[in-house]
Amino acid sequence: MSDLNYKIISMNPHQFSDSFSTFGFRCPKPFLNLDIFHMSAPTFPPHPHSGFSAITYLFPTSKGQFQNRDSHGDKSVIESGGLHWTQAASGMLHEEIPILSGTDCYGLQMFIKLPQIHELEDGKAFHLSPSEIALHTETGLNLKILTGEYQNKKSNLTEIHPAVDFYDITLEKQAKLQLPTKRARINLLVCLEGEIQILDETKCKAHEILIVQDSETTLEIVGSSETNQFLFLSADALKEDYTWGGPFCLSSVERLNDAQIRFQQGKMGNLTRSF
């Protein structure tokens, strides 16, 4: 654990309505924000994005499923354990709602900034059903490779920008795992259930995030509780500036203004509200 630069942040709880709540965190770029959510009724009507990717992952324990639609014609069911990656780029509209109102959908949504070189490309949607997600198992360890690769096993999702290692990990009590970190990358460990221990006695418990950056080391992780679930996210640090404007995040004010004009002119497509 030498050469380790890290901090632990508690995620902020928000109760927006009886049917929608989150634990949220605003992240170091390229990660923009990350929310662990519970949603049991349609909440967000069709809305645009540009300049980044909006990612939804429903945890395998989610009771409900989502219906995703976008202005490029995609219509996908996000099952429990499924991943949907909306790489909005130059702009597109989407809507994600629970299929069965009153049934809890439990998952992750996060925004990841596209590098400037890719932010004006055509928007795309990528989807992985649970059966398409690569899996690595050892005694006491279950590691789903949502994107990226782990020990020569690779995700089926390969066209995203930037390249991200994204794992959903379950560790039994006293089971161990090693995860290397690179100095040029932002690394996040998002604890969902239980408590994990880094071998220098640092502990990270549910709804906390361990942030590791500027560190070339190997994280040695041990499960402390009977069941421990956490996410691991790693991507090259983004050294570009960006500007927010509503649902748009672009590398310059000029590009932001252009996105707003294109949306107003209907050039990001159209999507009729479903509720």
N, C-alpha and C positions, 0 to 999 in steps of 0.2 A: 504493500500500500504506500510505498514511498512515491514521491513525485505526484501526490494526489491533491488536486485543488477541487474542493467540493463544498456544497452547502445543502441544507435540507429546508424545504419550504412547505408550509401547511397550505393545502388547497382551501379556497374560500367557499363556504356554503351559500347557496342562493335558492330561495323558494319563490319562484316566479308566479306560480298558481297552484291550485290543488292537484293539477295533472302534470306539472313540469317543475323539476328541481335539478340543481347541478352542484357539483364541487368543481370549481374552476381555478385556472392558473394562466397567467400571461407569461409566455416563455421567451428564452433567448433565441434569436433568429438563427436558422430559418423557421423554427417553430414559432408561430404567432400566438396561438392560444390553445388550450387543452381543457376540455370539459368532460367530466364523468356525469352522465345524466340519467334520470328516470323520467319517462314521458308516457302518459297513458291516454292522451287525446290529441287530435290534430292541433298544432300550435303555430307553425310558421307557414303562411301561404307562399305561393311562388315568389322567389326573390332572386336577384342577380348576384353574381360574384365575378371578379376579374383580378388577375395578377397573382392568384394563389390557388391552392388546392383545398377543397373541403372534404374531409375524410370522416366516414362514419363506420364504426365497427361495433356490432351488437355482440355483447359477451355471450358465450355459450349458455350461461344461466338465465339469459333474458327470456321472460315468458312470452313476450310479444315479438312481432316482426314488423318491419317497415316496408312501405311502398315508396319507392323512389321514382320520380319522373323528372325529365329535364327538357329544355327547349331544343335540344338536338335530336330528340326522338327516343332517348333511352327510357325504358320502363322496366325496372328491376325490383324484385322482392329481396330485401335484405333479411336473410334468415338469422336466427340465433346462431352466433358463431361466424356470420358472414361479414364481408368487407366491401364497402363501396367507396371509390375514390373519384371524386369529381375534380378533375384538373381543369379549372375554369379558364385559365390563361387569358385570352383576349376578351372572353366574356360569355357567360351562359346563365340561364335561369334554371333553378331546380326547386323541387318540393319533396320533402320526406315526412311521412306521417305514419302513425301506427295503423296497421291494417284493421285491427279490432279495437275500437274505442273501449276504454276501461281496463285493458290488459297492459300491464307494465312492460315497457321497452327499456332495457337497461344496457347502456353502452357508452362508447367514447365518441365525441366529435372533436376534431382538431383542425386548425388551419395551418398550412405549411406554405411559406412564401416561395414562389417560383423565382429562380434567378432571372435577372434582367434579360438575358439572352433568350429565355423561353416564354416570357410573360405575354408576348403578343402572338403566340402561336394559336392555332385553332383549339378550342376547348375539346376535351375528351372525357368520357366516363369509362372507368374500369371497374370490374366486379369479380369478386371471388366468392363462390359458395363455400360452405364449410368443408365439403369433400375435396375442394381444390387447394386447400391450404396445407402447405408442407409441414410435417411434424417430425420432431426429434424427441426420442424418449430414452431415458436411462432410469435406473432404480431411483425412485423418489422424485423424478424430474419429468415434466411434460412441457415441451417448448414448441409453440406454434410459430412458424416463420411466415408472418403476414406479408412482409416485403423484405428484400435483401437476401442474405444468406447466413447460414450457420453451419460450421463444420461440413462444408461441401454440399449441403442441401440448400437449394435455392427456391425462392418464391416464384410462382407462376406469373406474378405481376412484374413486368420488366421495363415498361416504357414510361415510368414516372420520373419527374424532375422535382427537386434534386433526388439523388439516390439516398434511400433511407433504409436502415436496418430497423425493423419493427417486429418485436416478438411479444407474444402473450405467454407468460411463464407461470407454471404452478410447481411449487416446491413443497415436499413433505417436511415434517419436522426433522431437523438435523441433516437433511439432504443438502448437497453443496453444488455450486455452479461457479464457473469462472467466465467472466466476460471481459475481453480486452477493450481498452479505450485508446484512441489516438489523439495526439495533441491538437490537431486541426479540427476536431469534431466536437459538437455539442452532444452530450450523453444524458439521457433522462431515465431514471428508474421511478416508475409511478406505482406506488403500492396501493392495491385495491382491497386486499383482505389479509389479515394476519399481521405478521411482522418479520422483516428480513434483517439480518445482521451482517454488516461488513466486518471483516476479521480484525479490524482495529477497535472493535466494540461499538462502532457507530451503528445505530439502529434506525430503521425507517418503517413506520407503521401505516396502517390504512389511512388514505387521504393525505399522505405526504409524498413529496417528490424529492429525490436525491438528484442534484444537478452536478455533473462532473464536466469540467472543461479545462483546456490548457494542461491536459494530463496524459502522459504516455505510461500506462500501467495496466495491470490486470485486476479487475474487481473480483474478489473472492466473496461469494454470497452464501449465507447459510439460512435455512428456514428456521424461524424461532417458534412459531405456533404450529398447531396440528396441520393446518392448511394455510398456505401462503401463496397469494396470487399477485403478480406485478407485471407491468409492461416495461419493456426496454426499448428506447428510441434513440437512434444515433444517426447524425448527419453532419456533413461538413458545415462549419460555422459560415454564415453568410456575411460577407464584409461589404455589402451594398446597403445604401440607405433606401428607405421607402416612405411613402406618404399614404395615409388612410383618408378615405372619403366615403362615409357610409359603408356599403358592402364591398367597396373596391379598395385594393391596396397595390399601388404601382410604384415604380422606381423613380418617378418624377412627377411634378405637378402637371406638366404638359400631358403626360400619358394618363394621369388621373382625370383631367378635364376631358380628354378625348373619350375615355371610357364612359363617363357620365353622358356625354353627347350621343355616343353610339347607342347607349341604353335607351335614352329618350327618343331616339329615332327608330327604335325597334330592331336595331341591327344585331342584338344578342338573341333574337328569336322571341317567341311568344309561348306562354304556358298558362292555360286556363286554371283558375283555382278549383280545387276538387272538394272543398268544404266551406 
